[in-house]
Amino acid sequence: MPIKQMTMTLKEVANILDAKVLCGHDSLDSEVDFAFSSDLMSDVLTTQIDRMVLLTGLANVQAIRTAEMSDVECIVFVRNKKATQEMIDLACENSIVLLECKSSMFKASGLLYGKGLKAVF
Amino acid sequence: MKFEYTIDGGDFTNAGYASSQVKKVLKQLNVDPKLIKRVVVCLYEAEVNVVAHAYSGIIYTDISTDKIVVKLVDKGPGIPDIDLAMQKGFSTASTEVREMGFGAGMGLPNIKNNADEFKLESTVNQGTTLEIAVFLNQ
């Protein structure tokens, strides 16, 4: 049966992934349509999509910078990857919501896709 | 409106700082967000390239009513074969750069895709100059 594609709030994203919200609590009502999963920031920088969640296992400052430049509203760190305080501060400064979840990239992507978030490509 | 920023080769902690500053300025000037994204993606990719490959660099930005011009002049090893460097997938990046999420040979082609004008010149053992422009009224 085809999956019904739908918009969801970042709060719903966090709930579906049982994720911890690290920053951006005020923006959890923002809506997204797409998700993109990658550890390669160059790949993220080629996306031309707004209203997108990035799922990544790359927990470093460049992941935050990449989100900032690409207008990514929310980063989900998968596989229990931990954001540093420097990353959290930078994300807050740029109004980017940061989530941490225990699921693998595959599982987290599958959960969000199954609930209706669209793929970029 | 002109700004200059310096880049230190190898300083991955601050890679992206200049791009971030330019983005803030363009937002304050109410530039179309889609154009801002194209400019800062170009600039960020180029900034990471300088940090990854060069010893030092200077970013010159010139914002006028019809276009945004960004020029990066670096001192470094230069690019021996620009046609090869422009090919998707070609990269000479170090393991450290790859661990930062870059070095897949996608940066220069992506810059070219996002820019309305693209000029890349390089002299081996001296450095590289990249100049791009994004037009505002198209």
Interface residues (C-beta under 8 A of the other chain):
Chain A: D39 L40 M41 S42 D43 L45 T46 L58 N60 V61 Q62 A63 R65 T66 E68 M69 S70 D71 N94
Chain B: F12 T13 A15 G16 S19 S20 K23 P33 K37 V40 V41 Y44 E45 V48 M100 G101 F102 G103 A104 M106 G107 N110 N113
